[in-house]
Amino acid sequence: MYLDSAKKTELFTTYGKGTTDTGSAESQIALFSFRIKNLTEHMKQNRKDHSTERALTGLVGKRRALLNYLKKRDINRYRDIVKALGLRK
């Protein structure tokens, strides 16, 4: 599978505060971004997969909501995560 526990731990360590920091906004945004990237590649090959397209749209919305939350709470953390992940905005 593309997202195993080792990959999750790596994402949480890189973007969160530690390996057990699974709930912070930064670690969740990083996890959503990884999943969005993989689903986007899947959608390029499978145009008619509507259930995956719906899941992808939902993930983008969740990530956007977390980014908006982080922007309201702490603009410096928002800027850091956007720069680290290379997101547009």
Residue pairs with C-beta under 8 A, 6 or more apart in sequence:
2 38
3 34
3 35
3 38
7 34
8 22
8 31
9 19
11 27
11 30
11 31
11 34
12 18
12 19
12 20
12 21
12 22
12 27
12 30
12 31
13 19
14 30
15 26
15 27
15 29
15 30
15 81
15 84
15 85
16 22
16 24
16 26
16 27
16 30
17 24
21 27
22 28
25 66
25 69
25 70
25 73
25 77
25 81
26 70
26 77
26 80
26 81
28 66
29 63
29 66
29 67
29 70
29 81
29 85
30 81
30 85
32 59
32 62
32 63
32 66
33 63
33 85
33 87
35 59
36 56
36 59
36 60
36 63
39 52
39 55
39 56
39 59
40 56
42 49
42 52
43 49
43 52
43 53
43 56
46 52
67 78
67 81
67 82
67 87
67 89
70 77
70 78
70 81
71 78
81 87
82 89
